[in-house]
Amino acid sequence: MLWEESMAAAWTPLHARLHTTLRQRSLLPPGTTLLIAVSGGQDSLCLLRLLLDLQPKWRWQLAVGHCDHGWAIDVGLAARLAAMIDTWQLPFYLARSPTPLPETEAAARQWRYTALSDLAQQAGATRVVTAHTLSDRAETLLYNLIRGAGADGLQALAWERSLAPGLTLVRPLLEVARIETGTFCQQQALPIQIDPANSQLRYARNRLRQQVLPLLRAEFNPQVEVALAQTAELLTAEVDYLKAQAITLLQASLAADGCGLHRPTLRQAPLALQRRALRQFWQQQLAIAPSFQHLEALTQLLDAPNRSRTHSLPTGAWLEVEGDWLRWHAGT
């Protein structure tokens, strides 16, 4: 029987959209070993079911990874997921935090990606697949905008990025809204595991999801999530281009010893590229991102008189104008 015939009963518009997205973007090559990150919520169960249904066509090797944060609300969830995954005859890999993590979004996210990298190595996977949706992308853009991020932060959740050497994180559902994954799970009778943390308003993202975005939908734009996600997609291509141009500019202006920048070369470039090249230079020296104030101080030195310098920077370093050059001094 042809694959298309065997899938006829289960095939939905969401299957078709994901199949098309994967072909157009070459996100999950045929025959690849995939580790699917499953939390038990509607988005990850939707992703798991879709990839399981598409697997005969793409010939992937599928495995499931789950991260147990050690929180009270996680008790029993891993066992329930393991039992469900067993019915689908998929390998199940579990990471448990050795001690309960701080109940913060940042700490949990950082640990999860490290844990998923370890699980992928165990599974022999070259792709970790997560269920971030269009809705997540909109929330991330809005969250980063409120925090004061530039275009790099506003591009919000790329389709794929490197997670570790030889391992890529892939987000194939970035054109699917959360309401669609919920409807799919209902239609497929998938046993969604409700995460109590999603209702706790002490988390900023939950407040955006439950309070801010509903207001924006009601008062400004019913399709606000789509609009924000499309903005993030547009910014992704623009940021990639600017990054590449800034690298070229930095290489052209960098001193032979790596500790200076040729001011006339930088001055010939647009301000946007000047800032990006200076940011890259800063990060090469300090391995941390500069603040807006620090970056503006560096930009002003491109036109400043000889011997002008910044105030003391982190670690006691400073930059000083020496003729045509902007020199980095590491301090003591």
N, C-alpha and C positions, 0 to 999 in steps of 0.2 A: 504494500500500500504506500502510495506517495505520502511524504511528510505533510503536504498541504491538506490531503484528505483526512489524515489521522488527527490533524489539529482543528478540523472544521467545527467540531462541537464546542471546543474551548476557545476558539479564536475570537478576540474582542477588538474593538478599535484601539484599545491601549496596547495590545500585543502588536498590532500593525504599526502604530506610531513608534514604539520602541525598536522594532525590527528595522524600520526605515532610518531612525536616528543612528543606530549602530552601524548600518551600512554607509550612511553619508559621512559620519565622523570617524569611522574606523576605530572605535573606542575599545572593543573587545574582540580581537582577531579570532577567527575560527581555530579551534583546537587548543586554545589557551586554558591554563588552569586558573580558576577564579576562586578567591575567598570572598564570600558574600557576608558583609557585616549585618547581623540581625539582632536588633534590640528586643523584638517582640511587638513593637508598635505597628501601626497600619502601613506606614511607608516602607519599612524594611520587609514586612511580610508580602506586601504587594510586589516589591522588587524580586524577592525570592521566587514567588509563584511565576512571575513573568519569565525570569531567566530559566527556571526549570522547564517551562513549556516550550521555550525557544531552543533549549539545549540540543534536541535532535538535529535541528538545522545547522547549528553553529559548531557542534561537536566539542563543546567546552567540557572540561573536567571541573565539576562544581564541588565546593566545600562551604561549610557555614562556620562563621566565627562569632562568638558572643563574648562580651566583656562584662564581668560582674564587678561593680565598683565597691562592693562590701557594705553598701548602705542597707538599712533596715527594710526599705521598700523593695530591695532586690531579692529578698529571701524567697526561695522556691521557684523563681523565674527561670533560672538556668535549667533546672530539672524538667520543668514543663516544656521548655523549648527543645531540650534534648530528645524528649519523648516524641514530640511532633516531627522533628527532623528525621528521626529514626523511621517513621512511617513513610517518609519520602526516600529512604535509603541513600541518604547523603552523609558524608563524614561531618562530624560535629567537633569543633575545637573551642575550648573554653579557656579564657584568661580570667583569673581571679586576682584582685588587688591583695597583696599580702597584708595590708592594713587598710581600714576604711579610709577612703579618700576624703579630703575636704569637700563639703557639698557645695562646690562652686562650679560653674560652667567651664571656666578656663582649666582648672585642675583636672576635671573629668575628661575634657577633650584631649588635653596633652597626653594623659595616661592612655587613653583609648588608642590613639594613633601608634604609640609605641607598642602597646599590646597587640594590636592588629598586625603590625609588622612582624612581630615574633610568631604569631599564629600563621601568617602567610608562609613564613620560612618552614614551619612544621608541615604545612600542607603542600609545599612545593609550588606555591602560587606565585605568579608574576603580576597579578592584578588584585588589588583589594577594591571591592565594589561596594559603595555606600548608597543609601537611599535618599540623599539630599534632593529636595524637590524645588520647583519654581517658587513655592511659598517660602522655603528656607532661604533661597537666594534673595528674595525681596526683603525678608526680615534682616538678613545680614547686611544688605546695602543700607537699609534704614538705620540699623544699629550703629554701623560704622560712620554714617553721616552725622549722627547725633554726637558721636565721640570726637568728631573733627578730622576724620581720615581724608586723605587726598584721593586721587583717581585710582591709585593702586588698591586702596582699601575698598573703594566703591565698586570695583569690578566684581567682587563678591562671589566666591565659589566657582572656580574654573571647572571645566568639564573633566580635566585630568591634571595631575601634578605628580612629581616624583615624591615618593614616600620614603624610600631608602634605595641604595644602589641595586638596580635590577628589579625594583618594585614600584609600580605605579598605582596611585589612588585614582579611581574612576567614579564619576557621578553621572550615570546615564539618564536619570529622571529629571534633569533640570528644566525640561519643558512640560512637566506634569505637575499640576497643582495638588495640594493636600486634599482638597475635596474630592478629586478624582481617585486618589489612592484609597480613600475611605469607601467610596462607592464600589470600587473594584473588590475590596475585601468583603463587603457585604454580599455582592453577587457571587463571589467564590466561596462564601461561608468560611473564611479564614478566621482562626481563633485569635483575634487581636488581644494582646496583653496590655492593659491600661497602665500607663506609668503615672503614679500619683505626683511625681515631680513636675509633670507638665502643667499641673493646675496651681502650683505654688507661685504666687505673685512676687515673691522676694527675688526671683530670677528676672533680670531685665528683659530677656527674650520672651518670657511668658507674658510680661506686661505689654510688650509690643504686639504679640500675637492675639491676646485676649482683649486689650483695651484700645491700643492706638490704631492698628490696622482696621478693626471694625468701624471705628469712627471715620477713618479716611475713606473707607468704602461707602459709608452711608452719606457722608457730607461732601465728598470731593470727587471720587472716581470709583465706580463699582468694580472696575478692572485694575485697581491700584497695584495688586500683586503682579499682574502681567506687565504693567507699565514699568514697575521697578526692576523686574527681572530682565526685561528687554534692555533697559538702561545698562544694567550690569553686563549684559552680553556685548553691547556696543563698546563699552569701556574696555572690555577684555582685549579686543583687537587693537584698540588705540594704545593701551598701556604696553602691549607687547611691542608695538612699533616704536614707541618712545624709548622703551628700555634698550632696544637694539641700537637706536641712534645715539643714545647717551653713552653706551659702551664705546662706540666708535669715537665720539668726542673725547671721552676720558683718555682713551689710548693715544689720541693725537696730541693731547695737552700734557700728558704725564711726564715728569722728569725721569731721567734715566735711573735715578736711585729710588723712584717710587714715592718720594716724600715731597714732591712739589708739583705745582700746576702752572702751565704757561698762560698767563692772563690774557694776552692778545688773542690767542686761539679760542679761549672760552668766550671772550667778549663778542666774537663774530657770530656766535650761535644764538638762537632764540632763547629767551629767558627760561622757558620750560625745560629746554635741554641743559642749560647752565645749571639749574637747580638739580636735575637728575644726575648729572655728572658729578657735581659737588657732593650729593648724597652718597653716590657710589664710592667716591674717594674717601669720605668720612668713614663709611662702613668698612673699607679696607683697613683703615688705621685703628679703629676702635671696636669693630665687630658689633656695634649697636647702631640703631637708627637715630639720626639727629632729630631734635625737636624742631618745630617750625621756627622758633626764635633763633636757634643755632644756625639753621640753614639760611635764614635771611641775613644773619651777620656775615656768613661766608660769602654770600652773593654780593653784598655791599663792598667787600674787599676787592672785587674785580676792578672797581673804578677808584679805589682809595689811594691816597698819596703814599709814597715810600715810607716804610717803617710802621705803617698802620697795622694793628693787630687785633685779634679777638680778645675778649676776656678769657680767663682760664676756663677750659673745657673739662669735661669729665676726665679723670685721672691726672689732671693738672696740665694737659696738653694745651697748645695754642697754635694759631696760624698767624703768620706775619708776612706783609708785603715786602719783597726784596727785589726792587726793580720790576722787571717783567714777570717775576715769579711770585707765586703764593706758596710759602714754605710751611711745612708741618714740623712742629717741635714737640717731641713726645713728653717733655717735662721730666720730673723726677718722681 
